């Protein structure tokens, strides 16, 4: 499954483990200039990991916006 949300692309796929009874769930989140990959033991855990990556990137973008606006607001001498 691959989903694109603006500049962020998310891909999740499964792989059967050697014993044939379990699956591994891979995920990849691609953004401009950055990619995050991981493996989880269940589909819900892979979705949660993707959510954490999205939250972290959103928080980072917010912090960078705040730093930019604070730098503009500081008068130079």
C-alpha positions in Angstrom: 0.0 0.0 0.0 1.4 3.4 -1.0 -0.2 6.7 0.0 0.9 10.2 -0.9 -0.1 13.2 1.2 1.4 16.3 -0.3 5.2 16.1 0.0 5.1 12.9 2.2 4.8 9.4 0.7 4.0 6.4 2.9 4.5 2.8 1.8 3.6 -0.3 3.9 4.2 -3.9 2.8 4.4 -7.3 4.4 6.8 -10.2 4.2 6.3 -13.8 5.5 9.0 -14.9 8.0 10.8 -18.2 7.3 8.7 -20.3 9.7 5.6 -19.4 7.6 3.4 -18.5 10.5 4.4 -14.9 11.1 4.6 -11.8 9.0 6.8 -8.7 9.2 5.4 -5.3 8.3 7.8 -2.9 6.6 7.1 0.8 6.3 8.8 3.6 4.5 8.0 7.3 4.8 9.6 9.5 2.1 9.8 13.3 2.4 11.9 15.8 0.4 15.6 15.1 1.4 14.7 12.5 4.0 13.4 8.9 4.3 12.5 6.8 7.3 12.2 3.0 7.2 11.3 0.5 9.8 9.9 -3.0 10.5 7.2 -3.9 13.0 5.5 -7.2 14.0 1.9 -6.2 13.2 0.1 -3.9 10.8 -1.4 -1.7 13.6 2.1 -1.2 15.0 3.5 -0.2 11.6 0.6 2.3 11.2 1.4 3.7 14.7 5.1 4.0 13.8 4.1 6.0 10.6 1.9 8.2 12.8 4.9 8.9 15.1 7.1 9.9 12.1 4.4 12.2 10.8 3.9 13.8 14.3 7.6 14.3 14.7 8.0 15.9 11.3 5.0 18.2 12.0 6.4 19.2 15.3 9.8 19.9 13.7 8.2 22.0 11.0 6.3 24.0 13.8 9.5 24.6 15.7 11.4 25.8 12.6 8.5 28.2 11.7 8.6 29.6 15.3 12.4 30.0 15.1 12.1 31.8 11.7 9.4 34.2 13.0 11.4 34.8 16.2 14.5 35.7 14.1 12.5 38.1 12.0 11.0 39.8 15.1 14.4 40.5 16.8 15.6 43.9 15.9 19.2 44.2 14.8 21.5 46.9 16.0 
